[in-house]
Amino acid sequence: MKNNDNFFLRNIWYYALPSNHLKPGKMVSRVFLGEPVLLIRDKDGKVAAMQDICPHRGVPLSCGRFDGQEVECCYHGWRFNSGGGCTAIPSLVEEQQMDLSRFDVQSYPIREAQGNIWIYIPDRDNPQPPDSEMEIPAIPGFEERWPQFVEVMRFPCFVDHAVVGLMDPAHSPYVHRAWWWRNEQLHEEVKQFDASPHGFTMRRHRLPANGGRLYWLIGGGVPETEISFRLPGVRVEETTIGKHRVVNLTTVTPISDTETEVTFSLYWTLPWVGFFKPLLHVLARTFLGQDRSVVEKQQIGLKYNPVLRLIKDSDVQAQWYYQLKREYARSIAEGRQFVNPVKGQILRWRA
């Protein structure tokens, strides 16, 4: 696999940001897939997104003002509603009638659920409406509850390397060396995988006492977990501990060719875990930081565009990711339904 095969998936939903990062009457400037985006929440709490560039002189709209209803450019006062529609050009005199829709700013479909904001990034050359068969991810059993815990970290790499690194099952003994997670001794892992919507799922299984020690410490029972992955970079790990559940939603969002954002969210039913949030933030930053550190080192070698050689069985999930990504891009380009290339099988590796 050559390192020059990088491309962003478009016409698909990406994780934008946690809901509580965007307050009513406020705006947040972000970059997704190399595109500047302005996210706003009006006074009624509704979220919208538009291109963060004024079509007049190219000044970022985020440099202007937002009154809770409209965005005003700081340069000449042009105004835009939440849908990106141009509503006013103050310099026009009364007899200068003009079709203001000629100056509309590109808007983006937005969905908000369970404390998460998702944005749909269309293909500039082949824009397609959101596929009803691929709605935003939902965390079952938590209805409209927000995550009790969120940690966000930037990785200095192209999105593929962040996705593959986070799903890699064999790196833990070498990257995540911590007493509260697992020891360094290698053990054989045998897991059943199945195809699932736009991705794949590792079937529910018991966590051994020497792996995922934190769950054993906090749960007071035998933890069982199921892990699913779906395009473009969404990983859901659901762990049950007796009658309680802990669900981790990890999302990977490309910012540019060289920067990717990873958001780690937790939902739980354990009533007392909230008391340990400060400790959880330390652990999550440590865990994600270890992944980030090894990705930083990886960039040193990737500068030389090496051939990356994947193996059975520990790299099969990475191979599936690339197959899923290419199939989704082809299905959009060819105007046909997506066909999941993943076939259910048992994978074995040592970790």
C-alpha positions as CSV (number, residue, x, y, z in Angstrom):
1,M,0.0,0.0,0.0
2,K,1.5,3.3,-1.1
3,N,1.3,6.4,1.1
4,N,0.2,8.6,-1.9
5,D,-3.3,7.1,-2.0
6,N,-4.8,9.6,0.5
7,F,-8.2,11.2,-0.2
8,F,-11.0,12.5,1.9
9,L,-14.4,10.8,1.8
10,R,-17.1,13.3,1.0
11,N,-20.9,13.2,0.8
12,I,-20.8,11.7,4.3
13,W,-21.5,12.8,7.9
14,Y,-18.5,13.8,10.1
15,Y,-18.4,14.5,13.8
16,A,-18.1,18.3,14.2
17,L,-17.9,19.1,17.9
18,P,-19.6,18.4,21.3
19,S,-22.9,20.3,21.7
20,N,-21.7,22.1,24.8
21,H,-18.9,23.7,22.8
22,L,-21.4,25.9,21.0
23,K,-23.6,28.1,23.2
24,P,-26.8,29.9,22.2
25,G,-26.1,33.1,20.3
26,K,-22.5,32.1,19.7
27,M,-20.5,31.0,16.7
28,V,-17.4,28.8,16.4
29,S,-15.0,28.8,13.4
30,R,-13.6,25.4,12.4
31,V,-11.9,23.7,9.5
32,F,-13.1,20.3,8.1
33,L,-11.5,18.5,5.2
34,G,-9.6,21.7,4.5
35,E,-12.8,23.8,4.2
36,P,-13.4,26.8,6.6
37,V,-16.8,26.3,8.3
38,L,-18.7,28.6,10.6
39,L,-20.9,26.9,13.1
40,I,-23.6,29.0,14.8
41,R,-26.3,28.4,17.4
42,D,-29.2,30.8,17.3
43,K,-31.0,32.2,20.3
44,D,-33.6,29.4,20.0
45,G,-30.8,26.8,20.3
46,K,-30.8,25.6,16.6
47,V,-27.4,24.8,15.1
48,A,-26.5,25.8,11.5
49,A,-23.2,25.8,9.5
50,M,-22.0,27.9,6.5
51,Q,-18.7,28.5,4.8
52,D,-16.6,30.8,6.9
53,I,-15.7,33.2,4.0
54,C,-17.6,36.4,3.0
55,P,-18.2,36.2,-0.8
56,H,-17.4,39.9,-1.1
57,R,-13.8,40.3,-0.1
58,G,-13.0,36.9,1.4
59,V,-12.8,38.0,5.0
60,P,-13.8,35.2,7.4
61,L,-17.3,35.7,8.6
62,S,-16.2,34.5,12.1
63,C,-14.3,37.8,12.3
64,G,-17.6,39.6,12.3
65,R,-20.6,39.7,14.7
66,F,-23.5,37.3,15.3
67,D,-26.6,38.7,16.9
68,G,-28.3,35.3,17.5
69,Q,-30.1,35.4,14.1
70,E,-27.7,36.8,11.5
71,V,-24.0,37.0,10.9
72,E,-22.5,40.3,9.9
73,C,-19.2,40.6,8.1
74,C,-16.7,42.9,9.8
75,Y,-15.5,44.5,6.6
76,H,-18.6,46.0,4.9
77,G,-21.5,44.8,7.1
78,W,-22.9,42.2,4.7
79,R,-25.4,40.0,6.6
80,F,-26.3,36.4,6.2
81,N,-29.0,34.3,7.8
82,S,-28.4,30.8,9.4
83,G,-29.0,29.2,6.0
84,G,-26.1,31.2,4.4
85,G,-28.6,33.5,2.6
86,C,-27.4,37.0,2.0
87,T,-30.0,39.3,3.6
88,A,-28.4,42.8,3.4
89,I,-25.7,44.8,1.6
90,P,-25.6,48.1,3.5
91,S,-23.7,50.0,0.8
92,L,-26.5,49.6,-1.8
93,V,-28.6,52.7,-2.3
94,E,-32.4,52.5,-2.7
95,E,-32.5,52.4,-6.5
96,Q,-29.8,49.8,-6.8
97,Q,-32.0,46.8,-6.8
98,M,-30.0,43.6,-6.7
99,D,-30.8,39.8,-6.4
100,L,-29.1,39.2,-3.0
101,S,-29.3,35.4,-3.5
102,R,-26.4,35.7,-6.0
103,F,-24.2,36.3,-2.9
104,D,-25.4,33.4,-0.7
105,V,-22.8,31.5,1.2
106,Q,-22.6,27.7,1.0
107,S,-24.4,26.0,3.9
108,Y,-23.9,22.5,5.3
109,P,-26.5,20.0,6.6
110,I,-26.2,19.7,10.4
111,R,-27.6,17.1,12.8
112,E,-27.5,17.3,16.6
113,A,-28.3,14.4,18.9
114,Q,-27.2,13.0,22.2
115,G,-24.9,15.9,22.9
116,N,-23.1,15.7,19.5
117,I,-23.1,17.9,16.4
118,W,-22.5,16.2,13.1
119,I,-21.8,17.9,9.7
120,Y,-22.4,16.6,6.2
121,I,-19.5,17.5,3.9
122,P,-20.6,17.3,0.2
123,D,-18.4,16.6,-2.8
124,R,-17.8,19.9,-4.6
125,D,-17.8,18.2,-8.0
126,N,-20.5,15.6,-7.3
127,P,-22.7,16.8,-4.4
128,Q,-25.2,14.2,-3.2
129,P,-27.9,14.7,-0.6
130,P,-27.5,12.7,2.7
131,D,-28.3,9.0,2.3
132,S,-31.3,8.1,4.4
133,E,-29.6,4.7,4.9
134,M,-26.6,6.3,6.6
135,E,-27.9,8.5,9.3
136,I,-25.7,9.8,12.1
137,P,-24.6,7.3,14.7
138,A,-26.9,6.8,17.7
139,I,-25.9,5.4,21.1
140,P,-28.7,2.9,21.9
141,G,-30.3,3.1,25.4
142,F,-29.2,6.7,26.1
143,E,-32.0,8.4,24.2
144,E,-31.2,12.2,24.2
145,R,-28.7,12.1,27.1
146,W,-25.5,13.9,26.5
147,P,-22.1,12.2,27.1
148,Q,-20.9,12.6,30.7
149,F,-17.3,12.8,29.6
150,V,-15.6,14.3,26.5
151,E,-11.9,14.6,25.7
152,V,-10.6,16.1,22.4
153,M,-7.1,15.8,21.0
154,R,-5.5,16.8,17.7
155,F,-3.3,14.3,15.9
156,P,-0.6,15.6,13.5
157,C,-1.4,13.2,10.6
158,F,-3.7,12.4,7.7
159,V,-7.0,10.9,8.8
160,D,-6.3,7.4,7.6
161,H,-3.3,7.0,10.0
162,A,-5.4,8.2,13.0
163,V,-8.3,5.8,12.1
164,V,-6.0,2.8,11.5
165,G,-3.9,3.5,14.6
166,L,-7.0,3.7,16.9
167,M,-8.4,0.4,15.6
168,D,-5.1,-1.4,15.5
169,P,-5.4,-4.4,17.9
170,A,-1.7,-5.2,18.3
171,H,-0.1,-2.0,19.4
172,S,-1.4,-1.9,23.0
173,P,1.5,-3.8,24.7
174,Y,4.0,-1.4,23.2
175,V,2.2,2.0,23.1
176,H,-0.2,1.8,26.1
177,R,2.1,0.5,28.9
178,A,0.1,1.4,32.1
179,W,-0.7,-0.7,35.1
180,W,-4.4,0.3,35.0
181,W,-4.8,-0.9,31.5
182,R,-2.9,-4.1,30.9
183,N,0.5,-5.7,31.4
184,E,3.2,-6.3,28.8
185,Q,2.8,-10.0,28.5
186,L,1.4,-11.0,25.1
187,H,-1.7,-13.2,24.9
188,E,-3.4,-14.8,21.9
189,E,-6.7,-13.1,21.0
190,V,-9.4,-14.8,19.0
191,K,-12.4,-12.7,18.0
192,Q,-15.3,-13.1,15.6
193,F,-16.0,-10.2,13.3
194,D,-19.2,-9.5,11.3
195,A,-20.1,-7.0,8.6
196,S,-22.3,-4.2,9.9
197,P,-23.8,-1.1,8.3
198,H,-20.9,0.7,6.5
199,G,-18.4,-1.1,8.6
200,F,-17.8,-4.1,10.8
201,T,-18.3,-5.3,14.4
202,M,-16.3,-7.4,16.8
203,R,-18.8,-9.7,18.5
204,R,-19.5,-9.3,22.3
205,H,-16.9,-11.1,24.4
206,R,-15.6,-11.1,27.9
207,L,-12.6,-8.9,28.8
208,P,-9.9,-10.9,30.5
209,A,-8.6,-9.7,33.9
210,N,-5.2,-8.9,32.4
211,G,-6.7,-6.6,29.7
212,G,-8.9,-3.6,30.4
213,R,-8.1,-3.6,34.1
214,L,-9.8,-0.2,34.6
215,Y,-13.2,-1.8,33.8
216,W,-12.6,-4.5,36.4
217,L,-11.6,-1.8,39.0
218,I,-14.7,0.4,38.5
219,G,-17.3,-2.1,37.7
220,G,-17.4,-4.8,40.3
221,G,-18.3,-7.4,37.8
222,V,-17.2,-9.4,34.8
223,P,-17.0,-6.9,31.9
224,E,-18.2,-7.9,28.4
225,T,-17.6,-5.7,25.4
226,E,-18.7,-5.2,21.7
227,I,-16.8,-2.9,19.4
228,S,-18.1,-1.6,16.1
229,F,-16.6,0.6,13.4
230,R,-18.3,2.5,10.6
231,L,-17.3,5.1,8.0
232,P,-15.9,7.7,7.9
233,G,-14.2,7.2,11.3
234,V,-16.7,6.2,14.1
235,R,-15.8,3.6,16.7
236,V,-18.4,2.6,19.3
237,E,-17.3,0.3,22.2
238,E,-20.1,-0.9,24.5
239,T,-19.1,-2.5,27.7
240,T,-21.6,-4.1,30.1
241,I,-20.6,-4.7,33.8
242,G,-23.4,-6.5,35.5
243,K,-26.5,-4.4,35.1
244,H,-24.5,-1.3,34.1
245,R,-23.2,0.0,30.7
246,V,-20.3,2.1,29.6
247,V,-20.3,3.3,26.0
248,N,-17.3,4.9,24.4
249,L,-17.9,6.9,21.2
250,T,-14.6,7.8,19.5
251,T,-14.8,9.9,16.3
252,V,-12.1,10.8,13.9
253,T,-12.5,14.0,11.9
254,P,-10.1,15.2,9.2
255,I,-9.1,18.9,9.6
256,S,-6.5,19.0,6.8
257,D,-4.0,16.8,5.0
258,T,-1.7,16.9,8.1
259,E,-4.1,17.3,11.0
260,T,-6.9,15.2,12.4
261,E,-9.2,15.6,15.4
262,V,-10.0,12.7,17.7
263,T,-13.0,13.1,20.1
264,F,-13.4,10.5,22.9
265,S,-16.8,10.5,24.6
266,L,-18.3,8.4,27.3
267,Y,-21.8,7.5,28.3
268,W,-22.4,5.5,31.5
269,T,-25.1,4.3,33.9
270,L,-22.7,3.8,36.8
271,P,-24.0,6.5,39.2
272,W,-20.7,7.2,41.0
273,V,-18.3,7.4,38.1
274,G,-18.8,11.1,37.8
275,F,-16.9,11.7,41.0
276,F,-13.8,10.4,39.2
277,K,-14.0,12.8,36.2
278,P,-10.8,14.6,37.0
279,L,-9.0,11.2,37.1
280,L,-10.7,10.1,33.9
281,H,-9.5,13.2,32.1
282,V,-5.9,12.4,33.2
283,L,-6.3,8.8,32.0
284,A,-7.9,9.7,28.7
285,R,-5.3,12.4,27.9
286,T,-2.6,9.9,28.8
287,F,-4.1,7.1,26.6
288,L,-4.8,9.4,23.6
289,G,-1.5,11.1,24.1
290,Q,0.3,7.8,23.8
291,D,-1.4,7.2,20.4
292,R,-0.6,10.7,19.4
293,S,3.0,10.3,20.3
294,V,3.5,7.2,18.2
295,V,1.7,8.9,15.2
296,E,4.1,11.8,15.5
297,K,7.0,9.4,15.2
298,Q,5.3,7.7,12.2
299,Q,5.3,11.0,10.3
300,I,9.1,10.9,10.3
301,G,9.1,7.8,8.1
302,L,6.0,8.7,6.1
303,K,7.9,11.7,4.7
304,Y,9.7,9.3,2.4
305,N,6.4,7.8,1.0
306,P,7.3,4.2,1.9
307,V,5.3,1.1,0.9
308,L,3.3,0.1,4.0
309,R,3.0,-3.7,4.3
310,L,-0.1,-5.0,6.1
311,I,-0.3,-8.6,7.5
312,K,-2.8,-11.2,8.5
313,D,-4.7,-11.2,10.9
314,S,-3.9,-8.2,13.1
315,D,-4.0,-5.8,10.1
316,V,-7.2,-7.1,8.6
317,Q,-9.3,-4.3,10.2
318,A,-7.0,-1.8,8.6
319,Q,-7.4,-3.5,5.2
320,W,-11.2,-3.5,5.7
321,Y,-11.1,0.3,6.4
322,Y,-9.3,1.0,3.2
323,Q,-11.7,-1.3,1.3
324,L,-14.8,0.3,2.9
325,K,-13.4,3.8,2.1
326,R,-12.7,3.0,-1.6
327,E,-16.1,1.2,-2.0
328,Y,-18.0,4.2,-0.6
329,A,-16.2,6.6,-2.9
330,R,-16.8,4.4,-5.9
331,S,-20.5,3.9,-5.0
332,I,-21.0,7.7,-4.9
333,A,-19.1,8.3,-8.1
334,E,-21.0,5.5,-9.9
335,G,-24.4,6.5,-8.5
336,R,-25.2,3.1,-7.0
337,Q,-25.8,1.6,-3.6
338,F,-22.9,0.9,-1.3
339,V,-21.9,-2.8,-1.1
340,N,-20.1,-3.7,2.1
341,P,-16.9,-5.6,1.2
342,V,-16.4,-7.0,4.7
343,K,-17.0,-10.8,5.1
344,G,-17.5,-12.2,8.6
345,Q,-14.6,-14.2,9.9
346,I,-12.6,-15.1,13.0
347,L,-9.3,-13.2,13.4
348,R,-6.4,-14.2,15.6
349,W,-3.4,-12.2,16.8
350,R,-1.1,-11.8,19.8
351,A,-1.2,-8.7,21.9
